[in-house]
Amino acid sequence: MLACSALKEQYRQQLLDGNPDVQIVYLKGTFDLIWSRMSNRSDHFMKPHMLQSQFETLEEPDNALTVAASKSVNDIVQELLKYLKK
């Protein structure tokens, strides 16, 4: 398993190229939700003030499993497991 931002379609295509088993999951959240979570964590390299540029760069994927970031971690994991079993 690999997790990365791959904010642009070009980056996702590079990950998919020659890797038929790679699946893209888009954990979609609002700016406010992500900001509040980032603001509550400590000792992380990604600081909340960096978030705006990430949202500006983001090209939302068309060919991905989209999961709401507002769900609980358990619900997200269950949805991913269900999707991967297909």
N, C-alpha and C positions, 0 to 999 in steps of 0.2 A: 504494500500500500504506500502511496505517495500523496502527499498533500502539498499544494502550491497555489499561489494566487492565479497565475496564468490569466491575467486580466484581459488580454487581447486575443481575438480569434486566431491570429497568426501564431501565437505561442501555443495555443491548444492544438492547432493543426500539426505543429512540430512534435508535440507529445504523442499524437495519434499516428503519425506517419510511420508505417512499418510495425506498428504495435496494435494488432487487431483486438487484443484483450484489454486495452486501456479504455476505461469508461470515465466520462466527465460527470462530476456531480457539482451542481451550482447551489451553494448554500446561500440563499437570497435573504437579505435583511435590509431594513431601512437604515439610512444614515444615523438616525437618532438611536436606534437599537444597538447598532455596532459601536457608536460613540460611547453609550452608557456602559457597555461591557468592557470596552478598552479602558475607560476611565477608572474602572474598579479593579483593574489588575495592576500588579507591581512587578518591577524587575523584568520587563519585557522590552525587546529592542524596538518594537513598533509602538510609537507614541501616538496618542489620540490626535495631535495636531497634524499628523501625516495622513489622516483618513480622507480628507477632502480630495487630495490629489489621486487617491486610489479610486474613489467614486468617479472622478472626472475621466480617468483612464479606462475604466471598466467598459468593455463591450460585452453585454449580456449574451451568453451562449444560447443558440437555438437548438442545439443537438445534445442537450444534457438533461440528466435527471435534476429537476429543480426542487429543492427542499427548503421549506420556510425555516429561517434561522430563529424565528420566534418560538419554535417548538422546544420542548425539553430535550436534553441530550439523549435520554432514553428513547423518546419518540423518533428522533432523527436516526439513531442507530437502527431501530426496528424497521423504519422505512427503507433504509439502505440495504439491510439484510434481505428484506422481502424483494427488493428490486434486483439484487445480485443473484438471487436464487432462480430467476426466470431463465 
